Amino acid sequence: MPQKDPCQKQACEIQKCLQANNYLESKCQAVIQELRKCCARYPKGRSLVCSGFEKEEEENLAMKSGSK
């Protein structure tokens, strides 16, 4: 049986917040930050819900190194 995603709870909270606030990300920054904190606690690949943040981080690093 696969292990439970350690950051699933935070991801669900983001979905609830977005639905309650007409999908305005600006209203959900606190819950988004909580998910980022959770993702930072686990190694890459450990949490499926963190994969979007990991991809975003890789793209930002690639842009920074390419702009020099």
N, CA, C and O atoms as a Tripos MOL2 file, in Angstrom:
@<TRIPOS>MOLECULE
protein
  272   271    68     0     0
PROTEIN
NO_CHARGES

@<TRIPOS>ATOM
      1 N           0.8380   -1.1870    0.0000 N.3       1 MET1
      2 CA          0.0000    0.0000    0.0000 C.3       1 MET1
      3 C           0.8820    1.2490    0.0000 C.2       1 MET1
      4 O           1.7950    1.3440    0.8200 O.2       1 MET1
      5 N           0.6360    2.2090   -0.8960 N.am      2 PRO2
      6 CA          1.4910    3.4010   -0.9400 C.3       2 PRO2
      7 C           1.3280    4.2550    0.3130 C.2       2 PRO2
      8 O           0.2660    4.2890    0.9350 O.2       2 PRO2
      9 N           2.4110    4.9420    0.6620 N.am      3 GLN3
     10 CA          2.3690    5.8090    1.8390 C.3       3 GLN3
     11 C           1.4860    7.0180    1.5570 C.2       3 GLN3
     12 O           1.3770    7.4770    0.4210 O.2       3 GLN3
     13 N           0.8610    7.5190    2.6120 N.am      4 LYS4
     14 CA          0.0230    8.7010    2.4890 C.3       4 LYS4
     15 C           0.9210    9.9040    2.2050 C.2       4 LYS4
     16 O           1.9970   10.0340    2.7890 O.2       4 LYS4
     17 N           0.4810   10.7700    1.3190 N.am      5 ASP5
     18 CA          1.2420   11.9680    0.9940 C.3       5 ASP5
     19 C           1.3010   12.8720    2.2260 C.2       5 ASP5
     20 O           0.2520   13.2300    2.7630 O.2       5 ASP5
     21 N           2.4910   13.2490    2.6890 N.am      6 PRO6
     22 CA          2.5980   14.0280    3.9260 C.3       6 PRO6
     23 C           2.0100   15.4370    3.8260 C.2       6 PRO6
     24 O           1.7220   16.0490    4.8550 O.2       6 PRO6
     25 N           1.8270   15.9600    2.6290 N.am      7 CYS7
     26 CA          1.3240   17.3230    2.4660 C.3       7 CYS7
     27 C          -0.0760   17.3660    1.8510 C.2       7 CYS7
     28 O          -0.5470   18.4250    1.4350 O.2       7 CYS7
     29 N          -0.7310   16.2160    1.7990 N.am      8 GLN8
     30 CA         -2.0730   16.1310    1.2140 C.3       8 GLN8
     31 C          -3.0590   17.0470    1.9380 C.2       8 GLN8
     32 O          -3.8900   17.6970    1.3020 O.2       8 GLN8
     33 N          -2.9660   17.0980    3.2680 N.am      9 LYS9
     34 CA         -3.8990   17.9130    4.0540 C.3       9 LYS9
     35 C          -3.8210   19.3810    3.6310 C.2       9 LYS9
     36 O          -4.8480   20.0370    3.4560 O.2       9 LYS9
     37 N          -2.5930   19.8940    3.4660 N.am     10 GLN10
     38 CA         -2.4170   21.2920    3.0790 C.3      10 GLN10
     39 C          -2.9520   21.5340    1.6690 C.2      10 GLN10
     40 O          -3.5430   22.5790    1.3980 O.2      10 GLN10
     41 N          -2.7460   20.5780    0.7780 N.am     11 ALA11
     42 CA         -3.2460   20.7170   -0.5900 C.3      11 ALA11
     43 C          -4.7690   20.7840   -0.5980 C.2      11 ALA11
     44 O          -5.3550   21.5570   -1.3570 O.2      11 ALA11
     45 N          -5.4060   19.9840    0.2390 N.am     12 CYS12
     46 CA         -6.8720   20.0160    0.3340 C.3      12 CYS12
     47 C          -7.3480   21.3460    0.8990 C.2      12 CYS12
     48 O          -8.3720   21.8760    0.4700 O.2      12 CYS12
     49 N          -6.6090   21.8830    1.8560 N.am     13 GLU13
     50 CA         -6.9700   23.1810    2.4340 C.3      13 GLU13
     51 C          -6.9100   24.2830    1.3730 C.2      13 GLU13
     52 O          -7.7460   25.1870    1.3620 O.2      13 GLU13
     53 N          -5.9240   24.2030    0.4870 N.am     14 ILE14
     54 CA         -5.8260   25.1880   -0.5970 C.3      14 ILE14
     55 C          -7.0510   25.0830   -1.4990 C.2      14 ILE14
     56 O          -7.6370   26.1010   -1.8650 O.2      14 ILE14
     57 N          -7.4410   23.8720   -1.8590 N.am     15 GLN15
     58 CA         -8.6100   23.6890   -2.7140 C.3      15 GLN15
     59 C          -9.8700   24.2550   -2.0620 C.2      15 GLN15
     60 O         -10.6690   24.9280   -2.7120 O.2      15 GLN15
     61 N         -10.0350   23.9750   -0.7680 N.am     16 LYS16
     62 CA        -11.2020   24.5060   -0.0470 C.3      16 LYS16
     63 C         -11.1890   26.0200   -0.0420 C.2      16 LYS16
     64 O         -12.2160   26.6580   -0.2760 O.2      16 LYS16
     65 N         -10.0140   26.6040    0.2260 N.am     17 CYS17
     66 CA         -9.8860   28.0590    0.2760 C.3      17 CYS17
     67 C         -10.1900   28.6760   -1.0800 C.2      17 CYS17
     68 O         -10.9260   29.6590   -1.1660 O.2      17 CYS17
     69 N          -9.6330   28.1100   -2.1290 N.am     18 LEU18
     70 CA         -9.8680   28.6450   -3.4750 C.3      18 LEU18
     71 C         -11.3510   28.5810   -3.8480 C.2      18 LEU18
     72 O         -11.8970   29.5340   -4.4040 O.2      18 LEU18
     73 N         -11.9880   27.4750   -3.5460 N.am     19 GLN19
     74 CA        -13.4080   27.3420   -3.8550 C.3      19 GLN19
     75 C         -14.2300   28.3640   -3.0750 C.2      19 GLN19
     76 O         -15.1670   28.9520   -3.6160 O.2      19 GLN19
     77 N         -13.8860   28.5750   -1.8120 N.am     20 ALA20
     78 CA        -14.6280   29.5010   -0.9650 C.3      20 ALA20
     79 C         -14.4080   30.9630   -1.3660 C.2      20 ALA20
     80 O         -15.2320   31.8270   -1.0650 O.2      20 ALA20
     81 N         -13.2900   31.2300   -2.0490 N.am     21 ASN21
     82 CA        -12.9310   32.6080   -2.4000 C.3      21 ASN21
     83 C         -12.9410   32.8550   -3.9010 C.2      21 ASN21
     84 O         -12.1960   33.6980   -4.4000 O.2      21 ASN21
     85 N         -13.7860   32.1190   -4.6220 N.am     22 ASN22
     86 CA        -13.9510   32.3270   -6.0620 C.3      22 ASN22
     87 C         -12.6250   32.2180   -6.8270 C.2      22 ASN22
     88 O         -12.4030   32.9300   -7.8060 O.2      22 ASN22
     89 N         -11.7570   31.3240   -6.3670 N.am     23 TYR23
     90 CA        -10.4730   31.0230   -7.0080 C.3      23 TYR23
     91 C          -9.5220   32.2290   -7.0910 C.2      23 TYR23
     92 O          -8.7510   32.3600   -8.0410 O.2      23 TYR23
     93 N          -9.5910   33.0930   -6.0930 N.am     24 LEU24
     94 CA         -8.6480   34.2070   -6.0100 C.3      24 LEU24
     95 C          -7.4680   33.7730   -5.1420 C.2      24 LEU24
     96 O          -7.5820   33.6670   -3.9210 O.2      24 LEU24
     97 N          -6.3300   33.5250   -5.7990 N.am     25 GLU25
     98 CA         -5.1440   33.0640   -5.0650 C.3      25 GLU25
     99 C          -4.7290   34.0340   -3.9770 C.2      25 GLU25
    100 O          -4.2420   33.6180   -2.9260 O.2      25 GLU25
    101 N          -4.9170   35.3260   -4.2180 N.am     26 SER26
    102 CA         -4.4920   36.3380   -3.2530 C.3      26 SER26
    103 C          -5.1790   36.1630   -1.9000 C.2      26 SER26
    104 O          -4.6280   36.5620   -0.8740 O.2      26 SER26
    105 N          -6.3630   35.5770   -1.8840 N.am     27 LYS27
    106 CA         -7.0980   35.3610   -0.6330 C.3      27 LYS27
    107 C          -6.6050   34.1180    0.1050 C.2      27 LYS27
    108 O          -6.9740   33.8980    1.2580 O.2      27 LYS27
    109 N          -5.7820   33.3100   -0.5430 N.am     28 CYS28
    110 CA         -5.3600   32.0300    0.0390 C.3      28 CYS28
    111 C          -3.8490   31.9440    0.2570 C.2      28 CYS28
    112 O          -3.3080   30.8450    0.3820 O.2      28 CYS28
    113 N          -3.1770   33.0640    0.3040 N.am     29 GLN29
    114 CA         -1.7200   33.0400    0.4330 C.3      29 GLN29
    115 C          -1.2490   32.3290    1.6990 C.2      29 GLN29
    116 O          -0.2140   31.6630    1.6820 O.2      29 GLN29
    117 N          -1.9920   32.4610    2.7940 N.am     30 ALA30
    118 CA         -1.5810   31.8180    4.0490 C.3      30 ALA30
    119 C          -1.5820   30.2920    3.9150 C.2      30 ALA30
    120 O          -0.6460   29.6310    4.3670 O.2      30 ALA30
    121 N          -2.6300   29.7260    3.2950 N.am     31 VAL31
    122 CA         -2.6740   28.2690    3.1490 C.3      31 VAL31
    123 C          -1.6690   27.7880    2.1040 C.2      31 VAL31
    124 O          -1.1280   26.6890    2.2270 O.2      31 VAL31
    125 N          -1.4200   28.5850    1.0960 N.am     32 ILE32
    126 CA         -0.4030   28.2380    0.0940 C.3      32 ILE32
    127 C           0.9680   28.2100    0.7640 C.2      32 ILE32
    128 O           1.7810   27.3260    0.4910 O.2      32 ILE32
    129 N           1.2200   29.1770    1.6360 N.am     33 GLN33
    130 CA          2.4980   29.2320    2.3610 C.3      33 GLN33
    131 C           2.6610   28.0110    3.2650 C.2      33 GLN33
    132 O           3.7660   27.4890    3.4120 O.2      33 GLN33
    133 N           1.5600   27.5550    3.8690 N.am     34 GLU34
    134 CA          1.6190   26.3580    4.7150 C.3      34 GLU34
    135 C           2.0220   25.1380    3.8880 C.2      34 GLU34
    136 O           2.7970   24.3020    4.3530 O.2      34 GLU34
    137 N           1.5050   25.0310    2.6730 N.am     35 LEU35
    138 CA          1.8880   23.9140    1.8040 C.3      35 LEU35
    139 C           3.3690   24.0290    1.4400 C.2      35 LEU35
    140 O           4.0820   23.0260    1.4380 O.2      35 LEU35
    141 N           3.8340   25.2320    1.1350 N.am     36 ARG36
    142 CA          5.2560   25.4140    0.8150 C.3      36 ARG36
    143 C           6.1350   24.9890    1.9960 C.2      36 ARG36
    144 O           7.1750   24.3610    1.8000 O.2      36 ARG36
    145 N           5.7180   25.3300    3.2150 N.am     37 LYS37
    146 CA          6.4830   24.9370    4.4100 C.3      37 LYS37
    147 C           6.5080   23.4220    4.5450 C.2      37 LYS37
    148 O           7.5430   22.8360    4.8620 O.2      37 LYS37
    149 N           5.3630   22.7910    4.3030 N.am     38 CYS38
    150 CA          5.2940   21.3310    4.3790 C.3      38 CYS38
    151 C           6.2280   20.7110    3.3390 C.2      38 CYS38
    152 O           6.9790   19.7840    3.6410 O.2      38 CYS38
    153 N           6.1740   21.2290    2.1230 N.am     39 CYS39
    154 CA          7.0190   20.6970    1.0470 C.3      39 CYS39
    155 C           8.5020   20.8400    1.3750 C.2      39 CYS39
    156 O           9.3020   19.9730    1.0240 O.2      39 CYS39
    157 N           8.8670   21.9230    2.0440 N.am     40 ALA40
    158 CA         10.2740   22.1550    2.3870 C.3      40 ALA40
    159 C          10.7830   21.1430    3.4130 C.2      40 ALA40
    160 O          11.9910   20.9370    3.5320 O.2      40 ALA40
    161 N           9.8810   20.5170    4.1450 N.am     41 ARG41
    162 CA         10.2790   19.5530    5.1750 C.3      41 ARG41
    163 C          10.6200   18.1810    4.6180 C.2      41 ARG41
    164 O          11.2190   17.3660    5.3200 O.2      41 ARG41
    165 N          10.2530   17.9090    3.3730 N.am     42 TYR42
    166 CA         10.4360   16.5750    2.8080 C.3      42 TYR42
    167 C          11.3460   16.6180    1.5910 C.2      42 TYR42
    168 O          11.3670   17.6130    0.8670 O.2      42 TYR42
    169 N          12.1000   15.5420    1.3600 N.am     43 PRO43
    170 CA         12.9740   15.4980    0.1750 C.3      43 PRO43
    171 C          12.1560   15.4920   -1.1130 C.2      43 PRO43
    172 O          11.0020   15.0640   -1.1390 O.2      43 PRO43
    173 N          12.7860   15.9780   -2.1730 N.am     44 LYS44
    174 CA         12.1260   16.0040   -3.4880 C.3      44 LYS44
    175 C          11.5940   14.6280   -3.8410 C.2      44 LYS44
    176 O          12.2490   13.6130   -3.6030 O.2      44 LYS44
    177 N          10.4040   14.6080   -4.4090 N.am     45 GLY45
    178 CA          9.8180   13.3530   -4.8330 C.3      45 GLY45
    179 C           9.0460   12.6310   -3.7400 C.2      45 GLY45
    180 O           8.3440   11.6620   -4.0300 O.2      45 GLY45
    181 N           9.1550   13.0720   -2.5010 N.am     46 ARG46
    182 CA          8.4590   12.3900   -1.3910 C.3      46 ARG46
    183 C           6.9610   12.6900   -1.4260 C.2      46 ARG46
    184 O           6.1470   11.8280   -1.0950 O.2      46 ARG46
    185 N           6.5970   13.9070   -1.8270 N.am     47 SER47
    186 CA          5.2040   14.3200   -1.8240 C.3      47 SER47
    187 C           4.7540   14.6490   -3.2450 C.2      47 SER47
    188 O           5.3270   15.5250   -3.8940 O.2      47 SER47
    189 N           3.7490   13.9620   -3.7170 N.am     48 LEU48
    190 CA          3.2280   14.2040   -5.0620 C.3      48 LEU48
    191 C           2.6340   15.6080   -5.1720 C.2      48 LEU48
    192 O           2.7910   16.2680   -6.1990 O.2      48 LEU48
    193 N           1.9520   16.0680   -4.1170 N.am     49 VAL49
    194 CA          1.3270   17.3930   -4.1920 C.3      49 VAL49
    195 C           2.3670   18.5090   -4.2270 C.2      49 VAL49
    196 O           2.0410   19.6380   -4.5930 O.2      49 VAL49
    197 N           3.6010   18.2160   -3.8570 N.am     50 CYS50
    198 CA          4.6660   19.2290   -3.8870 C.3      50 CYS50
    199 C           5.3480   19.3020   -5.2420 C.2      50 CYS50
    200 O           6.1480   20.2070   -5.4750 O.2      50 CYS50
    201 N           5.0560   18.3830   -6.1310 N.am     51 SER51
    202 CA          5.7640   18.3330   -7.4100 C.3      51 SER51
    203 C           5.6140   19.6250   -8.2060 C.2      51 SER51
    204 O           6.5380   20.0040   -8.9250 O.2      51 SER51
    205 N           4.4870   20.3050   -8.0990 N.am     52 GLY52
    206 CA          4.3000   21.5860   -8.8020 C.3      52 GLY52
    207 C           5.2540   22.6450   -8.2910 C.2      52 GLY52
    208 O           5.8210   23.4040   -9.0780 O.2      52 GLY52
    209 N           5.4370   22.7060   -6.9700 N.am     53 PHE53
    210 CA          6.3710   23.6710   -6.3990 C.3      53 PHE53
    211 C           7.8090   23.3220   -6.7790 C.2      53 PHE53
    212 O           8.6160   24.2130   -7.0430 O.2      53 PHE53
    213 N           8.1300   22.0290   -6.8060 N.am     54 GLU54
    214 CA          9.4750   21.5960   -7.1780 C.3      54 GLU54
    215 C           9.7710   21.9820   -8.6270 C.2      54 GLU54
    216 O          10.8730   22.4380   -8.9340 O.2      54 GLU54
    217 N           8.8030   21.8030   -9.5100 N.am     55 LYS55
    218 CA          8.9710   22.1500  -10.9210 C.3      55 LYS55
    219 C           9.1420   23.6620  -11.0670 C.2      55 LYS55
    220 O           9.9890   24.1230  -11.8320 O.2      55 LYS55
    221 N           8.3420   24.4260  -10.3390 N.am     56 GLU56
    222 CA          8.4290   25.8880  -10.3670 C.3      56 GLU56
    223 C           9.8240   26.3460   -9.9110 C.2      56 GLU56
    224 O          10.4080   27.2550  -10.5010 O.2      56 GLU56
    225 N          10.3430   25.7140   -8.8680 N.am     57 GLU57
    226 CA         11.6630   26.0510   -8.3390 C.3      57 GLU57
    227 C          12.7550   25.7660   -9.3720 C.2      57 GLU57
    228 O          13.6650   26.5730   -9.5600 O.2      57 GLU57
    229 N          12.6580   24.6210  -10.0350 N.am     58 GLU58
    230 CA         13.6390   24.2620  -11.0680 C.3      58 GLU58
    231 C          13.6090   25.2630  -12.2250 C.2      58 GLU58
    232 O          14.6580   25.6560  -12.7350 O.2      58 GLU58
    233 N          12.4030   25.6740  -12.6390 N.am     59 GLU59
    234 CA         12.2820   26.6340  -13.7350 C.3      59 GLU59
    235 C          12.8730   27.9950  -13.3360 C.2      59 GLU59
    236 O          13.5320   28.6500  -14.1440 O.2      59 GLU59
    237 N          12.6360   28.4120  -12.0980 N.am     60 ASN60
    238 CA         13.1980   29.6810  -11.6180 C.3      60 ASN60
    239 C          14.7190   29.6390  -11.5930 C.2      60 ASN60
    240 O          15.3740   30.6130  -11.9650 O.2      60 ASN60
    241 N          15.2860   28.5180  -11.1550 N.am     61 LEU61
    242 CA         16.7440   28.3790  -11.1320 C.3      61 LEU61
    243 C          17.3100   28.4040  -12.5490 C.2      61 LEU61
    244 O          18.3520   29.0130  -12.7930 O.2      61 LEU61
    245 N          16.6290   27.7460  -13.4790 N.am     62 ALA62
    246 CA         17.0880   27.7070  -14.8590 C.3      62 ALA62
    247 C          17.0560   29.1070  -15.4680 C.2      62 ALA62
    248 O          17.9630   29.4720  -16.2160 O.2      62 ALA62
    249 N          16.0320   29.8880  -15.1590 N.am     63 MET63
    250 CA         15.9230   31.2540  -15.6750 C.3      63 MET63
    251 C          17.0300   32.1420  -15.1090 C.2      63 MET63
    252 O          17.6190   32.9480  -15.8290 O.2      63 MET63
    253 N          17.3080   31.9860  -13.8100 N.am     64 LYS64
    254 CA         18.3610   32.8010  -13.1840 C.3      64 LYS64
    255 C          19.7320   32.4930  -13.7570 C.2      64 LYS64
    256 O          20.5150   33.4060  -14.0180 O.2      64 LYS64
    257 N          20.0300   31.2160  -13.9550 N.am     65 SER65
    258 CA         21.3450   30.8500  -14.4810 C.3      65 SER65
    259 C          21.4680   31.2230  -15.9680 C.2      65 SER65
    260 O          22.5720   31.4850  -16.4450 O.2      65 SER65
    261 N          20.3680   31.2480  -16.6860 N.am     66 GLY66
    262 CA         20.3760   31.5930  -18.0990 C.3      66 GLY66
    263 C          20.4750   33.0980  -18.3520 C.2      66 GLY66
    264 O          20.8620   33.5180  -19.4420 O.2      66 GLY66
    265 N          20.1310   33.9040  -17.3570 N.am     67 SER67
    266 CA         20.1340   35.3530  -17.5410 C.3      67 SER67
    267 C          21.4930   35.9770  -17.2500 C.2      67 SER67
    268 O          21.6620   37.1810  -17.4430 O.2      67 SER67
    269 N          22.4630   35.1970  -16.7930 N.am     68 LYS68
    270 CA         23.7900   35.7440  -16.4840 C.3      68 LYS68
    271 C          24.6560   35.8600  -17.7050 C.2      68 LYS68
    272 O          25.8010   36.3030  -17.6110 O.2      68 LYS68
@<TRIPOS>BOND
     1     1     2 1
     2     2     3 1
     3     3     4 2
     4     3     5 am
     5     5     6 1
     6     6     7 1
     7     7     8 2
     8     7     9 am
     9     9    10 1
    10    10    11 1
    11    11    12 2
    12    11    13 am
    13    13    14 1
    14    14    15 1
    15    15    16 2
    16    15    17 am
    17    17    18 1
    18    18    19 1
    19    19    20 2
    20    19    21 am
    21    21    22 1
    22    22    23 1
    23    23    24 2
    24    23    25 am
    25    25    26 1
    26    26    27 1
    27    27    28 2
    28    27    29 am
    29    29    30 1
    30    30    31 1
    31    31    32 2
    32    31    33 am
    33    33    34 1
    34    34    35 1
    35    35    36 2
    36    35    37 am
    37    37    38 1
    38    38    39 1
    39    39    40 2
    40    39    41 am
    41    41    42 1
    42    42    43 1
    43    43    44 2
    44    43    45 am
    45    45    46 1
    46    46    47 1
    47    47    48 2
    48    47    49 am
    49    49    50 1
    50    50    51 1
    51    51    52 2
    52    51    53 am
    53    53    54 1
    54    54    55 1
    55    55    56 2
    56    55    57 am
    57    57    58 1
    58    58    59 1
    59    59    60 2
    60    59    61 am
    61    61    62 1
    62    62    63 1
    63    63    64 2
    64    63    65 am
    65    65    66 1
    66    66    67 1
    67    67    68 2
    68    67    69 am
    69    69    70 1
    70    70    71 1
    71    71    72 2
    72    71    73 am
    73    73    74 1
    74    74    75 1
    75    75    76 2
    76    75    77 am
    77    77    78 1
    78    78    79 1
    79    79    80 2
    80    79    81 am
    81    81    82 1
    82    82    83 1
    83    83    84 2
    84    83    85 am
    85    85    86 1
    86    86    87 1
    87    87    88 2
    88    87    89 am
    89    89    90 1
    90    90    91 1
    91    91    92 2
    92    91    93 am
    93    93    94 1
    94    94    95 1
    95    95    96 2
    96    95    97 am
    97    97    98 1
    98    98    99 1
    99    99   100 2
   100    99   101 am
   101   101   102 1
   102   102   103 1
   103   103   104 2
   104   103   105 am
   105   105   106 1
   106   106   107 1
   107   107   108 2
   108   107   109 am
   109   109   110 1
   110   110   111 1
   111   111   112 2
   112   111   113 am
   113   113   114 1
   114   114   115 1
   115   115   116 2
   116   115   117 am
   117   117   118 1
   118   118   119 1
   119   119   120 2
   120   119   121 am
   121   121   122 1
   122   122   123 1
   123   123   124 2
   124   123   125 am
   125   125   126 1
   126   126   127 1
   127   127   128 2
   128   127   129 am
   129   129   130 1
   130   130   131 1
   131   131   132 2
   132   131   133 am
   133   133   134 1
   134   134   135 1
   135   135   136 2
   136   135   137 am
   137   137   138 1
   138   138   139 1
   139   139   140 2
   140   139   141 am
   141   141   142 1
   142   142   143 1
   143   143   144 2
   144   143   145 am
   145   145   146 1
   146   146   147 1
   147   147   148 2
   148   147   149 am
   149   149   150 1
   150   150   151 1
   151   151   152 2
   152   151   153 am
   153   153   154 1
   154   154   155 1
   155   155   156 2
   156   155   157 am
   157   157   158 1
   158   158   159 1
   159   159   160 2
   160   159   161 am
   161   161   162 1
   162   162   163 1
   163   163   164 2
   164   163   165 am
   165   165   166 1
   166   166   167 1
   167   167   168 2
   168   167   169 am
   169   169   170 1
   170   170   171 1
   171   171   172 2
   172   171   173 am
   173   173   174 1
   174   174   175 1
   175   175   176 2
   176   175   177 am
   177   177   178 1
   178   178   179 1
   179   179   180 2
   180   179   181 am
   181   181   182 1
   182   182   183 1
   183   183   184 2
   184   183   185 am
   185   185   186 1
   186   186   187 1
   187   187   188 2
   188   187   189 am
   189   189   190 1
   190   190   191 1
   191   191   192 2
   192   191   193 am
   193   193   194 1
   194   194   195 1
   195   195   196 2
   196   195   197 am
   197   197   198 1
   198   198   199 1
   199   199   200 2
   200   199   201 am
   201   201   202 1
   202   202   203 1
   203   203   204 2
   204   203   205 am
   205   205   206 1
   206   206   207 1
   207   207   208 2
   208   207   209 am
   209   209   210 1
   210   210   211 1
   211   211   212 2
   212   211   213 am
   213   213   214 1
   214   214   215 1
   215   215   216 2
   216   215   217 am
   217   217   218 1
   218   218   219 1
   219   219   220 2
   220   219   221 am
   221   221   222 1
   222   222   223 1
   223   223   224 2
   224   223   225 am
   225   225   226 1
   226   226   227 1
   227   227   228 2
   228   227   229 am
   229   229   230 1
   230   230   231 1
   231   231   232 2
   232   231   233 am
   233   233   234 1
   234   234   235 1
   235   235   236 2
   236   235   237 am
   237   237   238 1
   238   238   239 1
   239   239   240 2
   240   239   241 am
   241   241   242 1
   242   242   243 1
   243   243   244 2
   244   243   245 am
   245   245   246 1
   246   246   247 1
   247   247   248 2
   248   247   249 am
   249   249   250 1
   250   250   251 1
   251   251   252 2
   252   251   253 am
   253   253   254 1
   254   254   255 1
   255   255   256 2
   256   255   257 am
   257   257   258 1
   258   258   259 1
   259   259   260 2
   260   259   261 am
   261   261   262 1
   262   262   263 1
   263   263   264 2
   264   263   265 am
   265   265   266 1
   266   266   267 1
   267   267   268 2
   268   267   269 am
   269   269   270 1
   270   270   271 1
   271   271   272 2
@<TRIPOS>SUBSTRUCTURE
     1 MET1         2 RESIDUE 1 A MET
     2 PRO2         6 RESIDUE 1 A PRO
     3 GLN3        10 RESIDUE 1 A GLN
     4 LYS4        14 RESIDUE 1 A LYS
     5 ASP5        18 RESIDUE 1 A ASP
     6 PRO6        22 RESIDUE 1 A PRO
     7 CYS7        26 RESIDUE 1 A CYS
     8 GLN8        30 RESIDUE 1 A GLN
     9 LYS9        34 RESIDUE 1 A LYS
    10 GLN10       38 RESIDUE 1 A GLN
    11 ALA11       42 RESIDUE 1 A ALA
    12 CYS12       46 RESIDUE 1 A CYS
    13 GLU13       50 RESIDUE 1 A GLU
    14 ILE14       54 RESIDUE 1 A ILE
    15 GLN15       58 RESIDUE 1 A GLN
    16 LYS16       62 RESIDUE 1 A LYS
    17 CYS17       66 RESIDUE 1 A CYS
    18 LEU18       70 RESIDUE 1 A LEU
    19 GLN19       74 RESIDUE 1 A GLN
    20 ALA20       78 RESIDUE 1 A ALA
    21 ASN21       82 RESIDUE 1 A ASN
    22 ASN22       86 RESIDUE 1 A ASN
    23 TYR23       90 RESIDUE 1 A TYR
    24 LEU24       94 RESIDUE 1 A LEU
    25 GLU25       98 RESIDUE 1 A GLU
    26 SER26      102 RESIDUE 1 A SER
    27 LYS27      106 RESIDUE 1 A LYS
    28 CYS28      110 RESIDUE 1 A CYS
    29 GLN29      114 RESIDUE 1 A GLN
    30 ALA30      118 RESIDUE 1 A ALA
    31 VAL31      122 RESIDUE 1 A VAL
    32 ILE32      126 RESIDUE 1 A ILE
    33 GLN33      130 RESIDUE 1 A GLN
    34 GLU34      134 RESIDUE 1 A GLU
    35 LEU35      138 RESIDUE 1 A LEU
    36 ARG36      142 RESIDUE 1 A ARG
    37 LYS37      146 RESIDUE 1 A LYS
    38 CYS38      150 RESIDUE 1 A CYS
    39 CYS39      154 RESIDUE 1 A CYS
    40 ALA40      158 RESIDUE 1 A ALA
    41 ARG41      162 RESIDUE 1 A ARG
    42 TYR42      166 RESIDUE 1 A TYR
    43 PRO43      170 RESIDUE 1 A PRO
    44 LYS44      174 RESIDUE 1 A LYS
    45 GLY45      178 RESIDUE 1 A GLY
    46 ARG46      182 RESIDUE 1 A ARG
    47 SER47      186 RESIDUE 1 A SER
    48 LEU48      190 RESIDUE 1 A LEU
    49 VAL49      194 RESIDUE 1 A VAL
    50 CYS50      198 RESIDUE 1 A CYS
    51 SER51      202 RESIDUE 1 A SER
    52 GLY52      206 RESIDUE 1 A GLY
    53 PHE53      210 RESIDUE 1 A PHE
    54 GLU54      214 RESIDUE 1 A GLU
    55 LYS55      218 RESIDUE 1 A LYS
    56 GLU56      222 RESIDUE 1 A GLU
    57 GLU57      226 RESIDUE 1 A GLU
    58 GLU58      230 RESIDUE 1 A GLU
    59 GLU59      234 RESIDUE 1 A GLU
    60 ASN60      238 RESIDUE 1 A ASN
    61 LEU61      242 RESIDUE 1 A LEU
    62 ALA62      246 RESIDUE 1 A ALA
    63 MET63      250 RESIDUE 1 A MET
    64 LYS64      254 RESIDUE 1 A LYS
    65 SER65      258 RESIDUE 1 A SER
    66 GLY66      262 RESIDUE 1 A GLY
    67 SER67      266 RESIDUE 1 A SER
    68 LYS68      270 RESIDUE 1 A LYS
